Amino acid sequence: MTIRIGENDFICAKVNAKRELRCTDINYNTQGDMLIDLVRRKYCLEVTFGLLTEEEISLLREECAKIFVTVGFNSPEGYIEKEFHVMNEPAPEIMRVNDTVMYGGVKLVFKEK
C-alpha cells in the first residue's frame, strides 16, 4: 500500500484509517445551556512502515517536521487528500540487512486538521 506524505510516496506495511468525532466549539450561556456544538468527523491515520532506507527516513523526517502536511491515501470513499498534523516523530530501529543500514519499526499517527 502506498501513502503520499507531502510530495513523496511511501510504501506502508499497514494503514489504519478511522474517523473520529471531534468537538471543535462548545459554548455555554450563564445558565449553563449549550449554545453552539460543532462536532465533526475527522480522520485519524495510524501508518506502519516496512523497512526504510536512509533516504526514505530522511524524507519522512523532513515532512514530519512541518506542523501540517498534506497526506493522500485510499479509503472506502475513494482517494482522500487532506491536511494532517503529525502526532509523533519517526523513531526507527536501526538494523543492518545485507550490510545495508535499514530503519524499521516506524509507526506514525496523523490527525486531520
N, C-alpha and C positions, 0 to 999 in steps of 0.2 A: 504494500500500500504506500502511496506517495502523498506527502503533505507539502504544501507550499508555505514557507515562512519568509515573509518579505519578498525578496526577488529570487530566492533559492528554493529548489525542490530537494526534499529529503525523503529517503526510504525509511519507513517505520515498520517495526515489528507488530505494533498494535496501536490503534487509535480508538479511544473510548469517548464518543461524543454524546453528552447528555444535556438535557435542557433543564434549567433550574428556575424556580420562581425567585425573583429578587425584588424586594421592595425598594423603590427609588425615592419616594417622597411621601411621608406621612405627617400630617399636621393636625393639631387638636386646638379647639377653641378653649376659652377659660372655664367652661363647664365640663371639659374632658371629652366632648363629642369629636369624632373623627371628621375632618373637613375634606381632606384630599388623601386618596390612597391610590397611588400609581404602582401597580405590580406588573412586572414584565417577565416574560420567559426569555432567558438568555442562555447561550451555550457555555458549557464548561467542557474543555477538552483535556483528556489525560493522554499524553502521547509517549509511547515507549519506543525507543530507537534500538536498532540492532547494533552491530559493531560499526563504529565511525572511524574514519581516517583522521589524521591531524588537520587536514584541510577542512573537512566537514565539521569537526568540532570547533574549529576557529570561526567558520562562517556562522555556526549556530550560536556561539557565544556573542559574536558581533550583533546578530539580530536580537538576541535576548537582552542586550544592554540597553535597548531602547525601551521607553516606557510603554508605548503601544506599537504593535506590529500587525500588519495585515497577514491573515492566515487563510489559506484556501484548502478545503477538504471536501471529500464526497460524503454525503449523508443520504438518508432515505428520501429527503426532499429534493435531492439533486446536488449539484456542486454549490457549495457555500463559500463565500469570501467575505470576511468581516474583520473588524479591528478587535484585537485581543490584548489583554495585559498578561505578561508572563509572570506567574506567581513565584517562580523559583529559578535559580541559576543552574545551568547544566553542570552537574558534578559527576564526572565519569570515573569509572575504574580504569586504570591504565594496565594494559596487558600486552604481551608480545605474542604475535601469531606469525609463524614462519619468518622470524627476525624482522617483523614489521610492527611498529608501535600502533596499537589499536585502542579505541576507547569504547567501553561498554557500560551497561547499566544506567544509561541516561534516560530519565523519565521527567517530563515537563508537564506542568499544569497551566493551562491558558483559561482566563475568564474573559468573556465577551465584554467589551466596553459599554 
